[in-house]
Amino acid sequence: MTQSPATPLPSPEERRRLREAKSLTQAELAATLGIPHETVRSWESGRVPPEGREGKAYEKLLTTFAATGAPGASERVRRGGRAERSGRAEPLSEPGARAEPGARAEPGPGARPGPRWAEAPRPEDDPRPAHVFDALCAHTAGTLVRQAYLLTGRRRLAQESVERAFQHAWQRWPEVAVDRDPAGWVRAAVHEYAMSPWHRFRPGLRHPDPPPPEPADRALFRVLMDLPPAQRRTLLLYDGVGLDLPETAAETQASTPATAHRLMHAREAVAEALPDLTAPEDLHRRLGELAAAAGLRPPEPEHVRLRGEHRTRVWTRAAIAFTALIIGATSLTLRTAPTRYEAPLSPGKTITGVPAYMGPSPLNGRSRTLHAYLDAQLSTGPGRLTPGLG
């Protein structure tokens, strides 16, 4: 089947959907067409239209995708897709994680591709949001718990971070459902919550958990915990999850040169303490083994969703009660407040010139004469009240 020149290209969303229906990453598609990874990303985002010879090859490939079935597992491994290492599933890469071609070792013999988010029902195809959310949680929660453990060194905080991130995603599900990478959206939320500096003030999270019992795991665990948080996260995203440098920089909200310097210093610190982990493939494998040794269980999707809804109801009722309290206090203030101006009382003033209070004093001569004269007069009867003539 060939596409006529008059047939328009599919929309950017349809291009991405066709690629994901074939279980291909952007890097794998770019390697098939022989073009840079960023070119495919710009075509699928709609920033740049496919043009030239590469655009025609891309258009023809999309037409083939629309008419044929999905390729087999062996064909995807030959294209350089990220599969299992050493015959077991990667414990740190989310389903559908992207990788730069040539930046990692080739999959070992007998490797099979892990599950991808594209295999779950897409939000626009399934009218039941709860089922799509549960599928996303079931496919990515396990790897996210292990990543959070390597970031924090605390099992309790790792499980709490994943649960809170998925609850936040469920609260904002209309936004997350249409995101081009829902798993990446949740992963960024998990890492941000897990690396929040406020956790150090919580009594139960001030110190990391005891290191693993195995000597090799204990040495790598201590090296990771000694790294600065920014370098630890960069090393985990690049060498653990498998993101390329621009994607790691975008997720850590840093420039590409700064991300490269963080990655270089983190690798130097690991290589100095553990010389056998100089190769990125060995470091990737050991990070996966260290995370798997923690034995963390991911939360159940239904439990996360129901508990998130319960938290939302509690906070909504608390906000309504607080708002009602403010309205009541405002109404009471308006009810009791004066409606006219009342002049304030003037402050008191000090009065001077008033003699001090004194007790009885001795009689002087004039007072004694008056006192004797009064005693000699009539003291009773009407004559005392009648004025005399002389």
VOPAGU-2260 file (C-alpha; in pm, 1 decimal, decimal comma):
REM VOPAGU-2260
SITE   aa  ch    i         X         Y         Z
SITE  MET   A    0       0,0       0,0       0,0
SITE  THR   A    1     139,4     339,2     -98,0
SITE  GLN   A    2      20,1     677,7       1,3
SITE  SER   A    3     -61,5     927,4    -267,5
SITE  PRO   A    4      97,9    1274,0    -252,2
SITE  ALA   A    5    -246,0    1426,9    -188,6
SITE  THR   A    6    -299,5    1219,2     126,4
SITE  PRO   A    7    -215,3    1434,3     430,0
SITE  LEU   A    8      10,6    1314,7     707,7
SITE  PRO   A    9    -156,0    1193,3    1028,7
SITE  SER   A   10    -174,6    1432,5    1320,0
SITE  PRO   A   11     115,1    1435,5    1572,7
SITE  GLU   A   12     -95,6    1240,4    1821,1
SITE  GLU   A   13    -177,7     980,3    1556,4
SITE  ARG   A   14     191,7     950,5    1462,2
SITE  ARG   A   15     281,7     878,1    1823,0
SITE  ARG   A   16      -5,8     631,9    1854,2
SITE  LEU   A   17     103,9     441,1    1543,9
SITE  ARG   A   18     460,0     418,8    1674,2
SITE  GLU   A   19     350,4     299,8    2017,8
SITE  ALA   A   20     114,8      46,5    1859,2
SITE  LYS   A   21     427,8    -113,9    1710,0
SITE  SER   A   22     600,4    -109,5    2053,0
SITE  LEU   A   23     873,3     119,6    1919,9
SITE  THR   A   24    1046,3     399,8    2107,1
SITE  GLN   A   25    1140,5     728,2    1942,4
SITE  ALA   A   26    1506,3     624,2    1949,9
SITE  GLU   A   27    1428,9     293,7    1776,1
SITE  LEU   A   28    1226,5     466,8    1506,2
SITE  ALA   A   29    1504,7     720,9    1455,1
SITE  ALA   A   30    1759,0     439,5    1419,2
SITE  THR   A   31    1536,1     270,1    1159,7
SITE  LEU   A   32    1511,2     589,9     952,9
SITE  GLY   A   33    1874,2     688,3    1009,0
SITE  ILE   A   34    1789,5    1028,5    1156,2
SITE  PRO   A   35    1858,5    1193,3    1493,4
SITE  HIS   A   36    1637,4    1114,6    1788,7
SITE  GLU   A   37    1541,9    1482,1    1828,8
SITE  THR   A   38    1398,5    1487,9    1476,0
SITE  VAL   A   39    1142,7    1218,4    1553,5
SITE  ARG   A   40    1053,9    1395,5    1877,2
SITE  SER   A   41     991,9    1724,5    1695,7
SITE  TRP   A   42     779,5    1548,5    1431,0
SITE  GLU   A   43     560,7    1383,1    1695,1
SITE  SER   A   44     524,2    1703,0    1896,5
SITE  GLY   A   45     413,4    1897,5    1587,5
SITE  ARG   A   46     685,1    2161,2    1614,9
SITE  VAL   A   47     843,4    2070,0    1280,5
SITE  PRO   A   48     662,5    1906,0     985,6
SITE  PRO   A   49     832,6    1607,5     817,8
SITE  GLU   A   50    1002,6    1731,8     501,6
SITE  GLY   A   51    1259,6    1616,9     248,4
SITE  ARG   A   52    1371,5    1263,4     182,7
SITE  GLU   A   53    1355,0    1171,0     551,9
SITE  GLY   A   54     999,8    1306,3     570,2
SITE  LYS   A   55     891,1    1093,3     275,6
SITE  ALA   A   56    1048,0     784,2     432,7
SITE  TYR   A   57     872,8     866,8     760,5
SITE  GLU   A   58     541,0     910,8     578,0
SITE  LYS   A   59     582,9     578,1     401,4
SITE  LEU   A   60     671,8     406,4     729,9
SITE  LEU   A   61     360,4     545,9     899,0
SITE  THR   A   62     149,8     418,1     612,3
SITE  THR   A   63     306,3      75,3     657,6
SITE  PHE   A   64     239,6      89,2    1031,6
SITE  ALA   A   65    -126,5     163,5     966,1
SITE  ALA   A   66    -159,8    -134,6     730,7
SITE  THR   A   67      53,8    -403,4     899,5
SITE  GLY   A   68      67,6    -567,8    1237,8
SITE  ALA   A   69     309,7    -514,1    1522,7
SITE  PRO   A   70     664,3    -654,7    1479,0
SITE  GLY   A   71     782,1    -949,7    1679,0
SITE  ALA   A   72    1009,1    -944,7    1981,6
SITE  SER   A   73    1318,1   -1056,8    1790,4
SITE  GLU   A   74    1277,6    -775,6    1538,2
SITE  ARG   A   75    1256,0    -519,1    1818,3
SITE  VAL   A   76    1572,6    -658,5    1978,0
SITE  ARG   A   77    1754,9    -628,2    1643,5
SITE  ARG   A   78    1652,0    -262,4    1626,8
SITE  GLY   A   79    1835,5    -201,4    1951,9
SITE  GLY   A   80    1531,8    -178,6    2181,9
SITE  ARG   A   81    1584,6    -186,7    2554,4
SITE  ALA   A   82    1505,2    -539,4    2677,5
SITE  GLU   A   83    1614,1    -749,7    2970,6
SITE  ARG   A   84    1979,0    -758,8    3071,3
SITE  SER   A   85    2136,9   -1096,6    3132,9
SITE  GLY   A   86    1802,9   -1272,8    3076,3
SITE  ARG   A   87    1601,5   -1098,1    3350,6
SITE  ALA   A   88    1369,3    -797,8    3356,3
SITE  GLU   A   89    1521,8    -457,0    3424,1
SITE  PRO   A   90    1422,1    -355,2    3775,7
SITE  LEU   A   91    1475,6      18,8    3728,7
SITE  SER   A   92    1325,8      97,1    3386,6
SITE  GLU   A   93     958,0     177,9    3363,0
SITE  PRO   A   94     753,9      15,8    3089,4
SITE  GLY   A   95     808,2     215,2    2777,6
SITE  ALA   A   96    1127,4     383,7    2895,3
SITE  ARG   A   97    1323,9     540,5    2615,3
SITE  ALA   A   98    1693,7     486,3    2548,7
SITE  GLU   A   99    1943,3     638,4    2312,0
SITE  PRO   A  100    2070,1     389,2    2049,6
SITE  GLY   A  101    2424,3     281,6    2119,4
SITE  ALA   A  102    2430,7     434,4    2466,5
SITE  ARG   A  103    2373,7      98,7    2638,7
SITE  ALA   A  104    2491,6    -255,0    2592,6
SITE  GLU   A  105    2310,6    -487,3    2357,3
SITE  PRO   A  106    2060,0    -725,7    2519,5
SITE  GLY   A  107    2187,3   -1065,1    2608,6
SITE  PRO   A  108    2082,3   -1387,8    2438,1
SITE  GLY   A  109    1731,5   -1500,6    2512,6
SITE  ALA   A  110    1621,9   -1151,5    2620,6
SITE  ARG   A  111    1258,1   -1057,7    2578,1
SITE  PRO   A  112    1104,2    -711,1    2582,7
SITE  GLY   A  113     941,9    -607,1    2906,9
SITE  PRO   A  114     585,2    -477,5    2929,4
SITE  ARG   A  115     520,4    -129,9    2790,7
SITE  TRP   A  116     268,6     134,7    2882,4
SITE  ALA   A  117     159,1     135,3    2518,6
SITE  GLU   A  118      21,8    -215,0    2565,5
SITE  ALA   A  119    -223,3     -88,8    2830,0
SITE  PRO   A  120    -550,0      66,9    2712,4
SITE  ARG   A  121    -496,0     426,5    2607,5
SITE  PRO   A  122    -704,4     696,6    2780,4
SITE  GLU   A  123    -868,7     803,3    2459,3
SITE  ASP   A  124    -968,3     443,6    2375,9
SITE  ASP   A  125   -1101,9     330,8    2715,5
SITE  PRO   A  126   -1392,5     531,1    2861,0
SITE  ARG   A  127   -1321,0     397,7    3212,4
SITE  PRO   A  128   -1052,9     617,4    3369,7
SITE  ALA   A  129   -1018,8     394,3    3674,2
SITE  HIS   A  130    -918,4      95,8    3457,9
SITE  VAL   A  131    -657,5     298,3    3271,4
SITE  PHE   A  132    -518,8     437,4    3595,5
SITE  ASP   A  133    -499,1      90,7    3750,0
SITE  ALA   A  134    -313,9     -36,6    3442,5
SITE  LEU   A  135     -62,5     247,6    3465,8
SITE  CYS   A  136     -10,1     186,2    3836,1
SITE  ALA   A  137      26,3    -189,2    3793,0
SITE  HIS   A  138     285,5    -149,4    3515,1
SITE  THR   A  139     502,7     118,8    3674,8
SITE  ALA   A  140     461,1     111,8    4053,3
SITE  GLY   A  141     714,7    -167,4    4108,9
SITE  THR   A  142     999,3       5,7    3926,0
SITE  LEU   A  143     914,1     341,7    4080,9
SITE  VAL   A  144     935,0     199,1    4433,1
SITE  ARG   A  145    1281,9      63,0    4360,8
SITE  GLN   A  146    1393,3     393,3    4210,5
SITE  ALA   A  147    1268,1     586,4    4512,6
SITE  TYR   A  148    1456,8     348,1    4741,0
SITE  LEU   A  149    1783,8     417,5    4559,5
SITE  LEU   A  150    1715,4     791,3    4581,5
SITE  THR   A  151    1639,0     800,5    4953,3
SITE  GLY   A  152    1774,0     484,8    5114,6
SITE  ARG   A  153    1448,2     456,9    5310,3
SITE  ARG   A  154    1197,4     182,4    5237,7
SITE  ARG   A  155     906,9     355,2    5410,4
SITE  LEU   A  156     966,3     680,9    5226,1
SITE  ALA   A  157    1000,7     499,8    4892,6
SITE  GLN   A  158     661,2     332,5    4924,3
SITE  GLU   A  159     502,4     652,5    5054,8
SITE  SER   A  160     645,0     853,2    4763,1
SITE  VAL   A  161     497,8     619,4    4502,9
SITE  GLU   A  162     159,7     612,2    4674,4
SITE  ARG   A  163     142,1     991,0    4707,1
SITE  ALA   A  164     252,7    1042,7    4346,7
SITE  PHE   A  165     -17,7     812,1    4211,5
SITE  GLN   A  166    -277,0     976,7    4434,7
SITE  HIS   A  167    -172,5    1312,4    4293,5
SITE  ALA   A  168    -193,5    1168,6    3942,9
SITE  TRP   A  169    -545,1    1039,4    4009,1
SITE  GLN   A  170    -653,6    1380,6    4137,5
SITE  ARG   A  171    -522,9    1537,4    3815,1
SITE  TRP   A  172    -607,8    1244,0    3590,0
SITE  PRO   A  173    -761,6    1448,8    3304,9
SITE  GLU   A  174    -424,6    1619,6    3268,5
SITE  VAL   A  175    -214,9    1305,8    3315,7
SITE  ALA   A  176    -430,2    1096,4    3081,0
SITE  VAL   A  177    -354,6    1317,7    2780,7
SITE  ASP   A  178      15,4    1356,0    2863,3
SITE  ARG   A  179     250,5    1213,4    2604,1
SITE  ASP   A  180     431,1    1013,2    2874,7
SITE  PRO   A  181     205,1     936,6    3174,2
SITE  ALA   A  182     466,6     709,0    3331,2
SITE  GLY   A  183     724,0     988,4    3309,3
SITE  TRP   A  184     477,6    1229,3    3469,8
SITE  VAL   A  185     431,9     998,8    3767,7
SITE  ARG   A  186     805,1     923,4    3786,3
SITE  ALA   A  187     888,0    1293,1    3813,1
SITE  ALA   A  188     628,2    1331,5    4089,5
SITE  VAL   A  189     775,5    1033,7    4278,2
SITE  HIS   A  190    1129,6    1169,2    4259,4
SITE  GLU   A  191    1027,4    1520,8    4362,5
SITE  TYR   A  192     837,9    1394,1    4667,4
SITE  ALA   A  193    1108,5    1145,9    4765,7
SITE  MET   A  194    1386,6    1406,6    4752,2
SITE  SER   A  195    1199,8    1681,2    4935,3
SITE  PRO   A  196    1429,8    1828,3    5206,0
SITE  TRP   A  197    1137,0    1856,0    5449,1
SITE  HIS   A  198    1148,2    1482,8    5518,9
SITE  ARG   A  199    1458,4    1532,4    5731,7
SITE  PHE   A  200    1242,0    1695,3    6001,3
SITE  ARG   A  201    1026,7    1384,8    6037,4
SITE  PRO   A  202    1143,4    1178,2    6337,0
SITE  GLY   A  203    1121,2     843,9    6159,8
SITE  LEU   A  204    1302,2     956,3    5843,3
SITE  ARG   A  205    1602,8    1144,4    5973,7
SITE  HIS   A  206    1844,3     858,7    5905,2
SITE  PRO   A  207    1864,0     603,7    5622,9
SITE  ASP   A  208    1764,4     244,6    5677,8
SITE  PRO   A  209    2031,7     -12,5    5764,5
SITE  PRO   A  210    2239,9    -104,5    5458,5
SITE  PRO   A  211    2187,9    -437,8    5281,0
SITE  PRO   A  212    2355,5    -742,4    5434,3
SITE  GLU   A  213    2559,4    -832,5    5125,2
SITE  PRO   A  214    2904,4    -661,8    5126,9
SITE  ALA   A  215    2885,9    -561,9    4759,0
SITE  ASP   A  216    2536,2    -416,6    4796,3
SITE  ARG   A  217    2636,9    -240,7    5116,9
SITE  ALA   A  218    2933,9     -72,5    4946,5
SITE  LEU   A  219    2725,4      52,6    4653,3
SITE  PHE   A  220    2449,7     167,0    4888,7
SITE  ARG   A  221    2691,1     377,6    5091,1
SITE  VAL   A  222    2842,2     531,0    4778,9
SITE  LEU   A  223    2495,6     630,5    4654,5
SITE  MET   A  224    2395,8     782,3    4989,4
SITE  ASP   A  225    2721,2     983,6    4998,2
SITE  LEU   A  226    2646,6    1143,9    4660,3
SITE  PRO   A  227    2472,5    1483,7    4655,2
SITE  PRO   A  228    2099,7    1442,7    4585,7
SITE  ALA   A  229    2120,5    1609,0    4241,9
SITE  GLN   A  230    2404,5    1380,5    4129,3
SITE  ARG   A  231    2230,3    1074,4    4271,6
SITE  ARG   A  232    1912,3    1148,6    4078,4
SITE  THR   A  233    2101,4    1218,7    3755,8
SITE  LEU   A  234    2293,7     892,0    3786,3
SITE  LEU   A  235    1974,2     698,7    3852,6
SITE  LEU   A  236    1784,7     848,4    3558,2
SITE  TYR   A  237    2069,9     806,6    3308,6
SITE  ASP   A  238    2240,3     482,6    3413,9
SITE  GLY   A  239    1948,7     324,4    3599,5
SITE  VAL   A  240    1630,5     416,3    3414,2
SITE  GLY   A  241    1797,8     462,7    3076,2
SITE  LEU   A  242    1696,9     816,0    2976,8
SITE  ASP   A  243    1920,1    1007,1    2742,0
SITE  LEU   A  244    2099,6    1325,4    2846,3
SITE  PRO   A  245    1839,5    1582,8    2722,3
SITE  GLU   A  246    1555,3    1390,0    2886,0
SITE  THR   A  247    1750,2    1361,2    3211,2
SITE  ALA   A  248    1819,1    1734,0    3203,9
SITE  ALA   A  249    1453,4    1813,7    3139,0
SITE  GLU   A  250    1330,3    1590,9    3421,9
SITE  THR   A  251    1581,9    1728,6    3673,5
SITE  GLN   A  252    1510,5    2086,5    3556,1
SITE  ALA   A  253    1873,3    2155,3    3472,2
SITE  SER   A  254    2065,8    2245,7    3161,0
SITE  THR   A  255    2226,4    1973,0    2952,6
SITE  PRO   A  256    2585,9    2080,1    3036,6
SITE  ALA   A  257    2503,5    2088,8    3408,6
SITE  THR   A  258    2346,7    1744,3    3385,1
SITE  ALA   A  259    2654,5    1611,2    3204,3
SITE  HIS   A  260    2881,0    1748,0    3479,3
SITE  ARG   A  261    2664,6    1591,9    3750,1
SITE  LEU   A  262    2670,8    1257,2    3572,4
SITE  MET   A  263    3048,0    1274,7    3524,4
SITE  HIS   A  264    3116,6    1356,3    3890,3
SITE  ALA   A  265    2874,9    1085,8    4009,0
SITE  ARG   A  266    3041,0     823,8    3790,3
SITE  GLU   A  267    3384,8     933,2    3911,2
SITE  ALA   A  268    3276,3     895,0    4273,8
SITE  VAL   A  269    3134,0     548,8    4208,9
SITE  ALA   A  270    3439,7     438,5    4009,7
SITE  GLU   A  271    3675,1     566,5    4279,7
SITE  ALA   A  272    3498,9     368,1    4551,1
SITE  LEU   A  273    3407,8      66,5    4333,8
SITE  PRO   A  274    3656,1      24,1    4045,9
SITE  ASP   A  275    3466,0    -275,6    3906,0
SITE  LEU   A  276    3166,3     -50,0    3820,0
SITE  THR   A  277    3345,7     174,6    3573,0
SITE  ALA   A  278    3145,9      45,4    3275,6
SITE  PRO   A  279    2791,0     188,5    3246,4
SITE  GLU   A  280    2650,0    -157,7    3174,5
SITE  ASP   A  281    2792,4    -296,2    3500,1
SITE  LEU   A  282    2665,4       3,6    3693,9
SITE  HIS   A  283    2319,0     -38,3    3543,7
SITE  ARG   A  284    2313,0    -405,1    3637,2
SITE  ARG   A  285    2434,3    -344,2    3993,0
SITE  LEU   A  286    2181,5     -64,8    4050,6
SITE  GLY   A  287    1907,1    -304,0    3946,9
SITE  GLU   A  288    2035,2    -577,1    4175,8
SITE  LEU   A  289    2064,3    -336,9    4470,2
SITE  ALA   A  290    1708,6    -213,7    4419,0
SITE  ALA   A  291    1575,0    -568,9    4383,4
SITE  ALA   A  292    1752,2    -676,9    4704,3
SITE  ALA   A  293    1538,5    -434,7    4906,0
SITE  GLY   A  294    1233,4    -656,6    4848,4
SITE  LEU   A  295     987,1    -368,4    4829,9
SITE  ARG   A  296     626,4    -435,9    4741,3
SITE  PRO   A  297     443,1    -184,5    4520,1
SITE  PRO   A  298     107,8     -52,1    4638,3
SITE  GLU   A  299    -212,1    -198,6    4502,1
SITE  PRO   A  300    -371,0      22,1    4232,2
SITE  GLU   A  301    -720,5       5,5    4378,0
SITE  HIS   A  302    -592,4      80,4    4726,6
SITE  VAL   A  303    -400,3     383,6    4598,1
SITE  ARG   A  304    -699,3     515,5    4408,9
SITE  LEU   A  305    -949,3     467,2    4693,4
SITE  ARG   A  306    -716,0     610,1    4952,7
SITE  GLY   A  307    -646,0     907,5    4728,9
SITE  GLU   A  308   -1017,3     970,5    4694,0
SITE  HIS   A  309   -1055,3     946,3    5072,6
SITE  ARG   A  310    -775,6    1199,3    5124,6
SITE  THR   A  311    -935,7    1430,1    4871,7
SITE  ARG   A  312   -1270,9    1410,1    5052,1
SITE  VAL   A  313   -1108,2    1477,6    5389,6
SITE  TRP   A  314    -916,2    1779,0    5264,0
SITE  THR   A  315   -1221,7    1909,0    5080,3
SITE  ARG   A  316   -1433,6    1886,6    5394,5
SITE  ALA   A  317   -1159,2    2050,3    5597,3
SITE  ALA   A  318   -1139,3    2333,6    5345,2
SITE  ILE   A  319   -1518,5    2375,7    5354,1
SITE  ALA   A  320   -1518,0    2379,7    5735,5
SITE  PHE   A  321   -1236,0    2632,4    5745,8
SITE  THR   A  322   -1416,3    2850,1    5493,1
SITE  ALA   A  323   -1736,8    2828,9    5697,0
SITE  LEU   A  324   -1541,0    2926,7    6009,0
SITE  ILE   A  325   -1401,8    3233,5    5833,1
SITE  ILE   A  326   -1748,1    3328,5    5707,7
SITE  GLY   A  327   -1893,0    3288,9    6059,1
SITE  ALA   A  328   -1619,9    3498,9    6216,5
SITE  THR   A  329   -1668,7    3766,2    5953,4
SITE  SER   A  330   -2045,8    3769,0    6008,4
SITE  LEU   A  331   -1999,7    3797,0    6385,2
SITE  THR   A  332   -1761,3    4086,2    6338,7
SITE  LEU   A  333   -2004,5    4267,6    6112,9
SITE  ARG   A  334   -2286,0    4202,8    6362,5
SITE  THR   A  335   -2106,3    4336,9    6667,7
SITE  ALA   A  336   -1901,6    4612,7    6510,0
SITE  PRO   A  337   -2021,1    4976,2    6582,7
SITE  THR   A  338   -2218,9    5146,4    6308,4
SITE  ARG   A  339   -2128,5    5507,7    6403,6
SITE  TYR   A  340   -1822,8    5690,3    6517,2
SITE  GLU   A  341   -1759,9    5687,3    6888,1
SITE  ALA   A  342   -1507,3    5936,1    7017,4
SITE  PRO   A  343   -1248,0    5774,4    7234,6
SITE  LEU   A  344   -1214,7    5875,4    7600,3
SITE  SER   A  345    -959,7    6149,3    7652,9
SITE  PRO   A  346    -661,3    6044,7    7853,5
SITE  GLY   A  347    -644,0    6150,7    8220,9
SITE  LYS   A  348    -456,7    6468,2    8326,5
SITE  THR   A  349    -260,3    6535,1    8640,9
SITE  ILE   A  350    -419,0    6804,1    8875,7
SITE  THR   A  351    -179,6    7028,0    9066,5
SITE  GLY   A  352    -229,9    7274,5    9361,6
SITE  VAL   A  353    -449,4    7050,4    9577,8
SITE  PRO   A  354    -314,6    7029,8    9932,8
SITE  ALA   A  355    -230,5    6694,2   10063,1
SITE  TYR   A  356    -474,4    6524,3   10297,8
SITE  MET   A  357    -379,0    6592,9   10660,7
SITE  GLY   A  358    -508,3    6462,5   10993,1
SITE  PRO   A  359    -625,9    6673,7   11299,4
SITE  SER   A  360    -372,7    6931,7   11419,2
SITE  PRO   A  361    -332,0    7110,4   11758,4
SITE  LEU   A  362    -559,6    7416,4   11816,9
SITE  ASN   A  363    -402,8    7756,0   11799,6
SITE  GLY   A  364    -504,1    8051,7   12018,4
SITE  ARG   A  365    -776,6    8182,6   11793,3
SITE  SER   A  366    -929,8    7840,1   11757,9
SITE  ARG   A  367    -933,0    7787,1   12135,7
SITE  THR   A  368   -1104,3    8125,5   12190,9
SITE  LEU   A  369   -1372,7    8038,2   11938,2
SITE  HIS   A  370   -1411,7    7696,9   12093,9
SITE  ALA   A  371   -1462,9    7845,3   12442,6
SITE  TYR   A  372   -1710,8    8100,5   12316,2
SITE  LEU   A  373   -1921,1    7833,4   12149,1
SITE  ASP   A  374   -1919,2    7618,7   12460,3
SITE  ALA   A  375   -2048,9    7913,0   12666,5
SITE  GLN   A  376   -2350,4    7967,7   12445,6
SITE  LEU   A  377   -2682,0    7784,1   12466,8
SITE  SER   A  378   -2642,7    7449,1   12305,6
SITE  THR   A  379   -3011,0    7338,7   12302,5
SITE  GLY   A  380   -3361,5    7482,3   12261,8
SITE  PRO   A  381   -3511,9    7724,5   12014,9
SITE  GLY   A  382   -3304,4    8009,5   12142,8
SITE  ARG   A  383   -3002,7    7858,6   11980,5
SITE  LEU   A  384   -3168,9    7890,1   11644,8
SITE  THR   A  385   -3301,5    8249,3   11699,2
SITE  PRO   A  386   -3061,3    8519,4   11589,3
SITE  GLY   A  387   -2975,8    8769,7   11852,7
SITE  LEU   A  388   -2977,4    9148,0   11814,0
SITE  GLY   A  389   -2642,0    9225,5   11948,8
